[in-house]
Amino acid sequence: MGVDLVVRGGTILDGSGGEPGTADIVVADGRIAEIGSVGATDAPTIDATGLMVAPGFIDIHSHSDYTLLVDPRAVSAVHQGVTLEVIGNCGHGCFPVHNPELARNAIYGYDDAVPLAWSHAHEYFDRLDQAGPAINVLSLVPNGQLRLDVVGLQNRPATPAELGEMRSRLALSLEEGAWGLSTGLEYATEAGAPEEELEALCETTARFGALYATHTRLRDEGAADAVVEAVRTAERAGVRLQVSHLVPRSGVEESERCIEVVETARERGLDVAFDMHTRLFGFTYLPAVLPAWALEDGPEAARGLLRDPDARERMKPHRSILSAGGDWSRIVLLDNDVWPDASRRDIAAIAAERGQQPLDTVYDLLLDGGEQMHRLMVMIRCYTEGQQQQAFTHPLCMPGSDATTLAPDGRLADSIFHGAYTWAAWYYRFMVRDTGTLTPAEAVRRMTSLPAERIGLTDRGVLRAGACADIAIFDHETFAEAGTTYEPNQVASGMRHVIVNGIPTLLDGALTGARGGTVLRRRDW
C-alpha cells in the first residue's frame, strides 16, 4: 500500500462523540488507511500537534446547487472545514428542468452565468462533476422544481395526471442518484400543494428508503401546526423525516411547541430529526412576497403587474414568507445597487418615510429593481441566541448553513448569503467556547456522524480505517467566524488544514488550488 499523506500528532475527535486522544492518521487512495502511531515515512506530512483533527464537516442544509457551478472552489465552506454539502433543500434546486425561465424561481443564486442546459438529475450531476467542486455534494429532489416542471406556477393542487407525472419524475431522479425529497411549502412555487399530494410524493420517496426534508408550510403563527402536518404526512407515507430549520419566527413558546411535536413523534416510533441554521434572522429574496400567479409569466410580466394598481390590490391578501408575521419593522433590506439609500433599513421605516403602506413600498422596490429584482434580498429579524442554544442543545438537532457557497473574489465576490462564511465556525465558537453547552467532541459529532447517519452515509462523517479521507484540522482556541450581519463575506479563522477525499484542499490556512470533491450518487436501493 502506498501512503499519500500522514497527519501527525493531532487530537483526534473521531465523530463518535467519544473522548479525544492523540494519534496519527495515514491516508492512502482517498481513504483512511490507519489511525495510531505511525513510524517514519517519506510521504507528505501535516503536523497537527496542538490542533483538533476531525472528520470533515457536513452541511445538511445547503443551497449551493447553482453557486457551485459558478465557482466550484467553495471558498466559504472550505475555510470552515466543510467537506460535504447536502443541496436541493427547501424545494429549491437545479432539477428536473424543462422550462429554464420557470425553473429560476426555485434556484438560489441564479444569474445566467451558467445556462440551465440540462433536464434530468443525472445530467445535472454530470455537469456539477464536470465543474470540479472542491467539496463533496449530494442532492435531494426539490419539489419546487417538480411542481414547476409539471404544474407550473399555479396555486392549486396537482391533478391526478399531474401528480402521477410528478411521482414518475421523482422516482427517476431517485433512481439517478438523488438521496431524498425536499419541500418548501411556504414558497409560492409549492403553496398550492395539499397534504394529500405531499403524502403521495412521500410514498414514492419511502419506496426508495430515502429521506423527506421539509421547510414547513407555516413558519410564523401556526408553525407548530405545520410541523404536525409534516409528521402526519411522514407517518402515513412511512418515510424518514427531517424538519428543516425547525425554530419558527414566532417566538419561544411556538418554538417549544415545535420541538415537542418532534419529540412526541419520535416517541411514537417515527424516524424524525431536525436541523437549524445559525443566523439570528431569516433570509430570503424580496420577490418571495409575490403570489405564484404574479411570477408565472416571468420577470417582465411581473413588473407589468406591479405597475397596475388593480393587480397590486389582488396581490396584497397573499400570505408570504415576508408578510406572514405582519410586522414590517423586522424585514430589513440588505445592501444593493438598486436602492442603496434604503440598504440596511427596515421596510416599515422606508414606507413611513414615503407615506406608503409597506406592501406598496415593497412593490416599488421590486419594480425599480428591473431585471435585477430577483437579487434584492432581505433578512427577517426573529431569533435570539437563547432560542438557538435551546435548539442546538437538543439531541435530535444538527446545524446547517441554509446558505450558498461563496467566495470573496471571482464571479461570486459581490454575492451575499448570510451563513455561507460563518455557520460551522459560529456553531463551534458559540456552543463550545462561549457557552460550554457542548464538548468539542459532541459539537463535532453534530456536524459529522450525526448528519451522515441521517442522510444514510456509512463511510463519511467519521475518522476510522476504511472511511473516506475527509478531514478538518483546526485550532480549538481560534476557530471562529469573521463575517458579520452587514459585512458577511469574510472567511472564518482558525481552520488550518482541510483534506477532501485524501486531497489537501487547505494547507496552513491557504487554498491549495486542488479540488477533490465529487457528486455522491445514491446507488443502494
C-alpha angles and dihedrals in degrees: 000000000000116000115224101181142357124207107202135201102352129145103255119223097179098191096254095098090241127133114297123240139180118261147134125252125212118205122199131164093354095306139089106263100180143358118200138060109339124197128222117309139169092229120114110275135209114204104218096172109148092010134107115247113202140159111274110275119257120218103209094185114044135147098199094121093119105021092061087061092050095046115005094185090091090204096171091053100042092053087060096049094255112155101165134036130192107216133181093069129153091022089293123121148102105278150106094023125171098144108044093189092057093039094063088070089073101039122092115219097012113161109151092260089120114029116226094248098158137070112191136053095253091052091052091047090051091050092050092048089051089055088061103227118212090223136043118263136195128176143215120211107260111226090204089068093043089056095043090049095051111017100024122208094328120139095219141087118278115258116245090260092049092048090051089053092048091051090050092051091046091051091048091051091049091049088052093057111280116141103218147317130290132194133196100194096170091064126088091241091066107019091104094059111108123210092258090059092050091048091055092051091047090052088058090047091050091052087064093045088241133146128263114211119184139192092203127236097252126034100169124039109007094023094138090052088054090054088051088055091051091050093047091050092049094047093050092047095042093232132143110253133215114183107210120227091344100191106095128219092243105082144270099304093053089046091055090049091053091052091048091053090054093045093050092049090049090052089053089056104263114144096233137148137154144220135210135200121233100234122107089222142045117252132202146130120289093233087067085086091071125091119243095255091058091057098041099097098040138262098305093052090046090055089051090055091048089057091054114085092203092052090050091055090052090051097051099077090056111114107221137174087265103041098041095088093050093218111108092180088078094054108089125188111226129219112301142154095233099062105012093161090057094050116123091013128114122247094240092058093045090049093048090052090052094043091239140125110260095247092053089052090051091049090051092050090052094044094053090045088076113179089352097057091107089062095059107108134190138189125220113216105219118122139074129208087244090061090047092050091049092052097043092049091059113103092228095054129095127176127245136177100235083202145096126258111257141175131217090228135037129034094336097046093109096042120105130200114158113231095031095104099026118036104095094034092049091048094053094042095047101038098038112026104024103038104015087220093136133028117239089253094052094044089052091048090055089055098041127021095022095059090038090057091045092055095041101251116148103180103043134065092045139081108225137117110286096022121120112272099246103144135171119197116190147160110255093208099049106030102119144126122268098187119099134195095271099023100043101149100087123114119241122256132230100040103121107175135009126189121193118192088340094308119118105236099166122030124179089349095305130105113250094206091242117126111197101165128117141187110262111216119196111236106159100094 
